[in-house]
Amino acid sequence: MMTWFAANAGTILTLLVLALIVGLIIRGMIRDRRAGRSSCGNNCAHCAAAGTCHGGRKADITK
């Protein structure tokens, strides 16, 4: 068993680092969502989902 870990140490380390990075990204997205922030550019005039975003508020596409 230890031989297998030794032979695959680089792959295991890479997997753990990537899993940590993905976890931190997801945690940041959850925190942003709970704080009411989003990745929206607020340019509803050019958005295909202008009528469905912003938590049900009516989109102002006249600007």
PDB file of N, CA, C and O in Angstrom:
ATOM      1  N   MET A   1       0.827  -1.197   0.000  1.00  0.00           N
ATOM      2  CA  MET A   1       0.000   0.000   0.000  1.00  0.00           C
ATOM      3  C   MET A   1       0.869   1.257   0.000  1.00  0.00           C
ATOM      4  O   MET A   1       0.586   2.198  -0.741  1.00  0.00           O
ATOM      5  N   MET A   2       1.898   1.286   0.802  1.00  0.00           N
ATOM      6  CA  MET A   2       2.784   2.451   0.856  1.00  0.00           C
ATOM      7  C   MET A   2       3.532   2.626  -0.463  1.00  0.00           C
ATOM      8  O   MET A   2       3.882   3.745  -0.839  1.00  0.00           O
ATOM      9  N   THR A   3       3.772   1.533  -1.152  1.00  0.00           N
ATOM     10  CA  THR A   3       4.438   1.610  -2.444  1.00  0.00           C
ATOM     11  C   THR A   3       3.545   2.331  -3.441  1.00  0.00           C
ATOM     12  O   THR A   3       4.017   3.146  -4.235  1.00  0.00           O
ATOM     13  N   TRP A   4       2.263   2.029  -3.396  1.00  0.00           N
ATOM     14  CA  TRP A   4       1.306   2.685  -4.291  1.00  0.00           C
ATOM     15  C   TRP A   4       1.254   4.185  -4.009  1.00  0.00           C
ATOM     16  O   TRP A   4       1.251   4.996  -4.936  1.00  0.00           O
ATOM     17  N   PHE A   5       1.213   4.557  -2.708  1.00  0.00           N
ATOM     18  CA  PHE A   5       1.206   5.982  -2.356  1.00  0.00           C
ATOM     19  C   PHE A   5       2.481   6.672  -2.823  1.00  0.00           C
ATOM     20  O   PHE A   5       2.431   7.794  -3.328  1.00  0.00           O
ATOM     21  N   ALA A   6       3.598   6.026  -2.662  1.00  0.00           N
ATOM     22  CA  ALA A   6       4.873   6.602  -3.079  1.00  0.00           C
ATOM     23  C   ALA A   6       4.920   6.769  -4.602  1.00  0.00           C
ATOM     24  O   ALA A   6       5.449   7.761  -5.103  1.00  0.00           O
ATOM     25  N   ALA A   7       4.376   5.812  -5.324  1.00  0.00           N
ATOM     26  CA  ALA A   7       4.392   5.870  -6.784  1.00  0.00           C
ATOM     27  C   ALA A   7       3.435   6.925  -7.326  1.00  0.00           C
ATOM     28  O   ALA A   7       3.645   7.448  -8.420  1.00  0.00           O
ATOM     29  N   ASN A   8       2.394   7.240  -6.574  1.00  0.00           N
ATOM     30  CA  ASN A   8       1.370   8.184  -7.029  1.00  0.00           C
ATOM     31  C   ASN A   8       1.322   9.467  -6.200  1.00  0.00           C
ATOM     32  O   ASN A   8       0.302  10.157  -6.191  1.00  0.00           O
ATOM     33  N   ALA A   9       2.398   9.788  -5.512  1.00  0.00           N
ATOM     34  CA  ALA A   9       2.415  10.952  -4.619  1.00  0.00           C
ATOM     35  C   ALA A   9       2.149  12.251  -5.379  1.00  0.00           C
ATOM     36  O   ALA A   9       1.415  13.111  -4.893  1.00  0.00           O
ATOM     37  N   GLY A  10       2.732  12.399  -6.550  1.00  0.00           N
ATOM     38  CA  GLY A  10       2.520  13.625  -7.330  1.00  0.00           C
ATOM     39  C   GLY A  10       1.072  13.795  -7.747  1.00  0.00           C
ATOM     40  O   GLY A  10       0.518  14.892  -7.667  1.00  0.00           O
ATOM     41  N   THR A  11       0.465  12.711  -8.190  1.00  0.00           N
ATOM     42  CA  THR A  11      -0.941  12.755  -8.608  1.00  0.00           C
ATOM     43  C   THR A  11      -1.850  13.054  -7.420  1.00  0.00           C
ATOM     44  O   THR A  11      -2.786  13.845  -7.535  1.00  0.00           O
ATOM     45  N   ILE A  12      -1.580  12.432  -6.295  1.00  0.00           N
ATOM     46  CA  ILE A  12      -2.393  12.645  -5.096  1.00  0.00           C
ATOM     47  C   ILE A  12      -2.249  14.085  -4.611  1.00  0.00           C
ATOM     48  O   ILE A  12      -3.238  14.716  -4.237  1.00  0.00           O
ATOM     49  N   LEU A  13      -1.032  14.603  -4.616  1.00  0.00           N
ATOM     50  CA  LEU A  13      -0.807  15.988  -4.182  1.00  0.00           C
ATOM     51  C   LEU A  13      -1.513  16.973  -5.116  1.00  0.00           C
ATOM     52  O   LEU A  13      -2.133  17.932  -4.657  1.00  0.00           O
ATOM     53  N   THR A  14      -1.420  16.738  -6.407  1.00  0.00           N
ATOM     54  CA  THR A  14      -2.103  17.594  -7.380  1.00  0.00           C
ATOM     55  C   THR A  14      -3.611  17.561  -7.169  1.00  0.00           C
ATOM     56  O   THR A  14      -4.265  18.603  -7.215  1.00  0.00           O
ATOM     57  N   LEU A  15      -4.163  16.389  -6.942  1.00  0.00           N
ATOM     58  CA  LEU A  15      -5.598  16.247  -6.691  1.00  0.00           C
ATOM     59  C   LEU A  15      -6.015  17.023  -5.449  1.00  0.00           C
ATOM     60  O   LEU A  15      -7.043  17.699  -5.452  1.00  0.00           O
ATOM     61  N   LEU A  16      -5.222  16.928  -4.392  1.00  0.00           N
ATOM     62  CA  LEU A  16      -5.562  17.629  -3.152  1.00  0.00           C
ATOM     63  C   LEU A  16      -5.495  19.146  -3.327  1.00  0.00           C
ATOM     64  O   LEU A  16      -6.345  19.869  -2.807  1.00  0.00           O
ATOM     65  N   VAL A  17      -4.493  19.628  -4.053  1.00  0.00           N
ATOM     66  CA  VAL A  17      -4.379  21.068  -4.294  1.00  0.00           C
ATOM     67  C   VAL A  17      -5.556  21.566  -5.135  1.00  0.00           C
ATOM     68  O   VAL A  17      -6.140  22.606  -4.832  1.00  0.00           O
ATOM     69  N   LEU A  18      -5.901  20.829  -6.185  1.00  0.00           N
ATOM     70  CA  LEU A  18      -7.040  21.232  -7.021  1.00  0.00           C
ATOM     71  C   LEU A  18      -8.353  21.182  -6.248  1.00  0.00           C
ATOM     72  O   LEU A  18      -9.205  22.055  -6.414  1.00  0.00           O
ATOM     73  N   ALA A  19      -8.521  20.166  -5.407  1.00  0.00           N
ATOM     74  CA  ALA A  19      -9.732  20.068  -4.596  1.00  0.00           C
ATOM     75  C   ALA A  19      -9.823  21.251  -3.626  1.00  0.00           C
ATOM     76  O   ALA A  19     -10.911  21.773  -3.384  1.00  0.00           O
ATOM     77  N   LEU A  20      -8.689  21.671  -3.073  1.00  0.00           N
ATOM     78  CA  LEU A  20      -8.667  22.825  -2.178  1.00  0.00           C
ATOM     79  C   LEU A  20      -9.041  24.100  -2.926  1.00  0.00           C
ATOM     80  O   LEU A  20      -9.831  24.903  -2.429  1.00  0.00           O
ATOM     81  N   ILE A  21      -8.483  24.289  -4.108  1.00  0.00           N
ATOM     82  CA  ILE A  21      -8.784  25.479  -4.905  1.00  0.00           C
ATOM     83  C   ILE A  21     -10.263  25.524  -5.281  1.00  0.00           C
ATOM     84  O   ILE A  21     -10.900  26.569  -5.154  1.00  0.00           O
ATOM     85  N   VAL A  22     -10.810  24.413  -5.739  1.00  0.00           N
ATOM     86  CA  VAL A  22     -12.234  24.356  -6.099  1.00  0.00           C
ATOM     87  C   VAL A  22     -13.100  24.619  -4.873  1.00  0.00           C
ATOM     88  O   VAL A  22     -14.098  25.333  -4.963  1.00  0.00           O
ATOM     89  N   GLY A  23     -12.728  24.049  -3.729  1.00  0.00           N
ATOM     90  CA  GLY A  23     -13.474  24.279  -2.492  1.00  0.00           C
ATOM     91  C   GLY A  23     -13.481  25.747  -2.092  1.00  0.00           C
ATOM     92  O   GLY A  23     -14.506  26.270  -1.657  1.00  0.00           O
ATOM     93  N   LEU A  24     -12.327  26.418  -2.241  1.00  0.00           N
ATOM     94  CA  LEU A  24     -12.261  27.840  -1.906  1.00  0.00           C
ATOM     95  C   LEU A  24     -13.094  28.682  -2.870  1.00  0.00           C
ATOM     96  O   LEU A  24     -13.718  29.660  -2.458  1.00  0.00           O
ATOM     97  N   ILE A  25     -13.107  28.312  -4.135  1.00  0.00           N
ATOM     98  CA  ILE A  25     -13.927  29.030  -5.114  1.00  0.00           C
ATOM     99  C   ILE A  25     -15.407  28.871  -4.786  1.00  0.00           C
ATOM    100  O   ILE A  25     -16.162  29.843  -4.817  1.00  0.00           O
ATOM    101  N   ILE A  26     -15.816  27.655  -4.474  1.00  0.00           N
ATOM    102  CA  ILE A  26     -17.225  27.407  -4.140  1.00  0.00           C
ATOM    103  C   ILE A  26     -17.601  28.151  -2.866  1.00  0.00           C
ATOM    104  O   ILE A  26     -18.689  28.720  -2.778  1.00  0.00           O
ATOM    105  N   ARG A  27     -16.703  28.150  -1.873  1.00  0.00           N
ATOM    106  CA  ARG A  27     -16.987  28.869  -0.629  1.00  0.00           C
ATOM    107  C   ARG A  27     -17.157  30.360  -0.894  1.00  0.00           C
ATOM    108  O   ARG A  27     -18.043  30.998  -0.325  1.00  0.00           O
ATOM    109  N   GLY A  28     -16.312  30.913  -1.753  1.00  0.00           N
ATOM    110  CA  GLY A  28     -16.435  32.328  -2.098  1.00  0.00           C
ATOM    111  C   GLY A  28     -17.733  32.632  -2.820  1.00  0.00           C
ATOM    112  O   GLY A  28     -18.362  33.661  -2.574  1.00  0.00           O
ATOM    113  N   MET A  29     -18.140  31.728  -3.721  1.00  0.00           N
ATOM    114  CA  MET A  29     -19.401  31.928  -4.433  1.00  0.00           C
ATOM    115  C   MET A  29     -20.583  31.870  -3.479  1.00  0.00           C
ATOM    116  O   MET A  29     -21.527  32.647  -3.620  1.00  0.00           O
ATOM    117  N   ILE A  30     -20.544  30.968  -2.516  1.00  0.00           N
ATOM    118  CA  ILE A  30     -21.631  30.855  -1.539  1.00  0.00           C
ATOM    119  C   ILE A  30     -21.684  32.109  -0.673  1.00  0.00           C
ATOM    120  O   ILE A  30     -22.765  32.633  -0.405  1.00  0.00           O
ATOM    121  N   ARG A  31     -20.524  32.589  -0.236  1.00  0.00           N
ATOM    122  CA  ARG A  31     -20.498  33.816   0.575  1.00  0.00           C
ATOM    123  C   ARG A  31     -21.022  35.014  -0.210  1.00  0.00           C
ATOM    124  O   ARG A  31     -21.774  35.829   0.326  1.00  0.00           O
ATOM    125  N   ASP A  32     -20.630  35.123  -1.471  1.00  0.00           N
ATOM    126  CA  ASP A  32     -21.123  36.220  -2.299  1.00  0.00           C
ATOM    127  C   ASP A  32     -22.632  36.131  -2.472  1.00  0.00           C
ATOM    128  O   ASP A  32     -23.328  37.144  -2.397  1.00  0.00           O
ATOM    129  N   ARG A  33     -23.132  34.945  -2.700  1.00  0.00           N
ATOM    130  CA  ARG A  33     -24.571  34.746  -2.892  1.00  0.00           C
ATOM    131  C   ARG A  33     -25.348  35.135  -1.638  1.00  0.00           C
ATOM    132  O   ARG A  33     -26.386  35.791  -1.726  1.00  0.00           O
ATOM    133  N   ARG A  34     -24.843  34.729  -0.466  1.00  0.00           N
ATOM    134  CA  ARG A  34     -25.514  35.057   0.793  1.00  0.00           C
ATOM    135  C   ARG A  34     -25.465  36.549   1.087  1.00  0.00           C
ATOM    136  O   ARG A  34     -26.360  37.086   1.740  1.00  0.00           O
ATOM    137  N   ALA A  35     -24.420  37.222   0.606  1.00  0.00           N
ATOM    138  CA  ALA A  35     -24.278  38.660   0.829  1.00  0.00           C
ATOM    139  C   ALA A  35     -25.049  39.471  -0.209  1.00  0.00           C
ATOM    140  O   ALA A  35     -25.082  40.699  -0.138  1.00  0.00           O
ATOM    141  N   GLY A  36     -25.669  38.790  -1.171  1.00  0.00           N
ATOM    142  CA  GLY A  36     -26.469  39.481  -2.169  1.00  0.00           C
ATOM    143  C   GLY A  36     -25.679  39.963  -3.361  1.00  0.00           C
ATOM    144  O   GLY A  36     -26.215  40.681  -4.205  1.00  0.00           O
ATOM    145  N   ARG A  37     -24.411  39.584  -3.454  1.00  0.00           N
ATOM    146  CA  ARG A  37     -23.590  39.986  -4.599  1.00  0.00           C
ATOM    147  C   ARG A  37     -23.695  38.916  -5.680  1.00  0.00           C
ATOM    148  O   ARG A  37     -23.971  37.749  -5.403  1.00  0.00           O
ATOM    149  N   SER A  38     -23.468  39.342  -6.910  1.00  0.00           N
ATOM    150  CA  SER A  38     -23.479  38.391  -8.011  1.00  0.00           C
ATOM    151  C   SER A  38     -22.436  38.797  -9.031  1.00  0.00           C
ATOM    152  O   SER A  38     -21.811  39.850  -8.905  1.00  0.00           O
ATOM    153  N   SER A  39     -22.251  37.968 -10.034  1.00  0.00           N
ATOM    154  CA  SER A  39     -21.283  38.263 -11.090  1.00  0.00           C
ATOM    155  C   SER A  39     -21.940  39.011 -12.242  1.00  0.00           C
ATOM    156  O   SER A  39     -21.345  39.160 -13.309  1.00  0.00           O
ATOM    157  N   CYS A  40     -23.137  39.471 -12.033  1.00  0.00           N
ATOM    158  CA  CYS A  40     -23.877  40.178 -13.062  1.00  0.00           C
ATOM    159  C   CYS A  40     -23.207  41.511 -13.364  1.00  0.00           C
ATOM    160  O   CYS A  40     -22.740  42.202 -12.459  1.00  0.00           O
ATOM    161  N   GLY A  41     -23.163  41.861 -14.631  1.00  0.00           N
ATOM    162  CA  GLY A  41     -22.568  43.129 -15.029  1.00  0.00           C
ATOM    163  C   GLY A  41     -23.546  44.281 -14.972  1.00  0.00           C
ATOM    164  O   GLY A  41     -23.161  45.419 -15.243  1.00  0.00           O
ATOM    165  N   ASN A  42     -24.798  44.030 -14.628  1.00  0.00           N
ATOM    166  CA  ASN A  42     -25.855  45.035 -14.517  1.00  0.00           C
ATOM    167  C   ASN A  42     -26.108  45.786 -15.812  1.00  0.00           C
ATOM    168  O   ASN A  42     -26.484  46.958 -15.777  1.00  0.00           O
ATOM    169  N   ASN A  43     -25.916  45.154 -16.929  1.00  0.00           N
ATOM    170  CA  ASN A  43     -26.217  45.743 -18.223  1.00  0.00           C
ATOM    171  C   ASN A  43     -27.397  44.978 -18.811  1.00  0.00           C
ATOM    172  O   ASN A  43     -27.240  44.216 -19.765  1.00  0.00           O
ATOM    173  N   CYS A  44     -28.557  45.182 -18.244  1.00  0.00           N
ATOM    174  CA  CYS A  44     -29.743  44.404 -18.596  1.00  0.00           C
ATOM    175  C   CYS A  44     -30.196  44.614 -20.039  1.00  0.00           C
ATOM    176  O   CYS A  44     -30.887  43.763 -20.600  1.00  0.00           O
ATOM    177  N   ALA A  45     -29.819  45.722 -20.635  1.00  0.00           N
ATOM    178  CA  ALA A  45     -30.234  45.982 -22.005  1.00  0.00           C
ATOM    179  C   ALA A  45     -29.637  44.972 -22.980  1.00  0.00           C
ATOM    180  O   ALA A  45     -30.197  44.746 -24.053  1.00  0.00           O
ATOM    181  N   HIS A  46     -28.535  44.376 -22.628  1.00  0.00           N
ATOM    182  CA  HIS A  46     -27.876  43.412 -23.500  1.00  0.00           C
ATOM    183  C   HIS A  46     -27.888  42.004 -22.923  1.00  0.00           C
ATOM    184  O   HIS A  46     -27.103  41.158 -23.351  1.00  0.00           O
ATOM    185  N   CYS A  47     -28.746  41.743 -21.979  1.00  0.00           N
ATOM    186  CA  CYS A  47     -28.787  40.450 -21.298  1.00  0.00           C
ATOM    187  C   CYS A  47     -29.983  39.633 -21.773  1.00  0.00           C
ATOM    188  O   CYS A  47     -31.100  40.146 -21.848  1.00  0.00           O
ATOM    189  N   ALA A  48     -29.749  38.369 -22.090  1.00  0.00           N
ATOM    190  CA  ALA A  48     -30.833  37.506 -22.538  1.00  0.00           C
ATOM    191  C   ALA A  48     -31.785  37.159 -21.392  1.00  0.00           C
ATOM    192  O   ALA A  48     -32.942  36.817 -21.637  1.00  0.00           O
ATOM    193  N   ALA A  49     -31.317  37.243 -20.154  1.00  0.00           N
ATOM    194  CA  ALA A  49     -32.141  36.904 -18.997  1.00  0.00           C
ATOM    195  C   ALA A  49     -32.584  38.156 -18.243  1.00  0.00           C
ATOM    196  O   ALA A  49     -32.768  38.101 -17.027  1.00  0.00           O
ATOM    197  N   ALA A  50     -32.756  39.265 -18.924  1.00  0.00           N
ATOM    198  CA  ALA A  50     -33.057  40.543 -18.285  1.00  0.00           C
ATOM    199  C   ALA A  50     -34.330  40.503 -17.449  1.00  0.00           C
ATOM    200  O   ALA A  50     -34.411  41.188 -16.430  1.00  0.00           O
ATOM    201  N   GLY A  51     -35.300  39.738 -17.844  1.00  0.00           N
ATOM    202  CA  GLY A  51     -36.553  39.701 -17.104  1.00  0.00           C
ATOM    203  C   GLY A  51     -36.582  38.702 -15.976  1.00  0.00           C
ATOM    204  O   GLY A  51     -37.564  38.650 -15.235  1.00  0.00           O
ATOM    205  N   THR A  52     -35.542  37.905 -15.816  1.00  0.00           N
ATOM    206  CA  THR A  52     -35.575  36.852 -14.812  1.00  0.00           C
ATOM    207  C   THR A  52     -34.531  37.000 -13.723  1.00  0.00           C
ATOM    208  O   THR A  52     -34.558  36.240 -12.756  1.00  0.00           O
ATOM    209  N   CYS A  53     -33.626  37.934 -13.838  1.00  0.00           N
ATOM    210  CA  CYS A  53     -32.549  38.025 -12.848  1.00  0.00           C
ATOM    211  C   CYS A  53     -32.852  39.070 -11.783  1.00  0.00           C
ATOM    212  O   CYS A  53     -33.942  39.643 -11.756  1.00  0.00           O
ATOM    213  N   HIS A  54     -31.906  39.308 -10.928  1.00  0.00           N
ATOM    214  CA  HIS A  54     -31.981  40.290  -9.850  1.00  0.00           C
ATOM    215  C   HIS A  54     -33.084  39.988  -8.847  1.00  0.00           C
ATOM    216  O   HIS A  54     -33.775  40.899  -8.391  1.00  0.00           O
ATOM    217  N   GLY A  55     -33.254  38.729  -8.504  1.00  0.00           N
ATOM    218  CA  GLY A  55     -34.158  38.362  -7.421  1.00  0.00           C
ATOM    219  C   GLY A  55     -35.598  38.744  -7.641  1.00  0.00           C
ATOM    220  O   GLY A  55     -36.307  39.012  -6.671  1.00  0.00           O
ATOM    221  N   GLY A  56     -36.051  38.779  -8.846  1.00  0.00           N
ATOM    222  CA  GLY A  56     -37.447  39.078  -9.128  1.00  0.00           C
ATOM    223  C   GLY A  56     -37.738  40.542  -9.336  1.00  0.00           C
ATOM    224  O   GLY A  56     -38.871  40.899  -9.656  1.00  0.00           O
ATOM    225  N   ARG A  57     -36.738  41.415  -9.162  1.00  0.00           N
ATOM    226  CA  ARG A  57     -36.965  42.826  -9.430  1.00  0.00           C
ATOM    227  C   ARG A  57     -37.145  43.025 -10.922  1.00  0.00           C
ATOM    228  O   ARG A  57     -36.573  42.298 -11.734  1.00  0.00           O
ATOM    229  N   LYS A  58     -37.924  43.989 -11.264  1.00  0.00           N
ATOM    230  CA  LYS A  58     -38.118  44.267 -12.684  1.00  0.00           C
ATOM    231  C   LYS A  58     -36.881  44.950 -13.236  1.00  0.00           C
ATOM    232  O   LYS A  58     -36.417  45.953 -12.695  1.00  0.00           O
ATOM    233  N   ALA A  59     -36.359  44.404 -14.307  1.00  0.00           N
ATOM    234  CA  ALA A  59     -35.136  44.933 -14.899  1.00  0.00           C
ATOM    235  C   ALA A  59     -35.415  46.257 -15.599  1.00  0.00           C
ATOM    236  O   ALA A  59     -36.404  46.402 -16.318  1.00  0.00           O
ATOM    237  N   ASP A  60     -34.537  47.206 -15.377  1.00  0.00           N
ATOM    238  CA  ASP A  60     -34.651  48.512 -16.021  1.00  0.00           C
ATOM    239  C   ASP A  60     -33.818  48.482 -17.295  1.00  0.00           C
ATOM    240  O   ASP A  60     -32.602  48.665 -17.247  1.00  0.00           O
ATOM    241  N   ILE A  61     -34.466  48.251 -18.436  1.00  0.00           N
ATOM    242  CA  ILE A  61     -33.722  48.122 -19.682  1.00  0.00           C
ATOM    243  C   ILE A  61     -33.774  49.400 -20.493  1.00  0.00           C
ATOM    244  O   ILE A  61     -33.388  49.406 -21.663  1.00  0.00           O
ATOM    245  N   THR A  62     -34.248  50.490 -19.887  1.00  0.00           N
ATOM    246  CA  THR A  62     -34.339  51.754 -20.604  1.00  0.00           C
ATOM    247  C   THR A  62     -33.066  52.568 -20.525  1.00  0.00           C
ATOM    248  O   THR A  62     -32.930  53.558 -21.245  1.00  0.00           O
ATOM    249  N   LYS A  63     -32.131  52.184 -19.675  1.00  0.00           N
ATOM    250  CA  LYS A  63     -30.890  52.951 -19.488  1.00  0.00           C
ATOM    251  C   LYS A  63     -29.936  52.726 -20.606  1.00  0.00           C
ATOM    252  O   LYS A  63     -28.843  53.292 -20.610  1.00  0.00           O
TER     253      LYS A  63
END
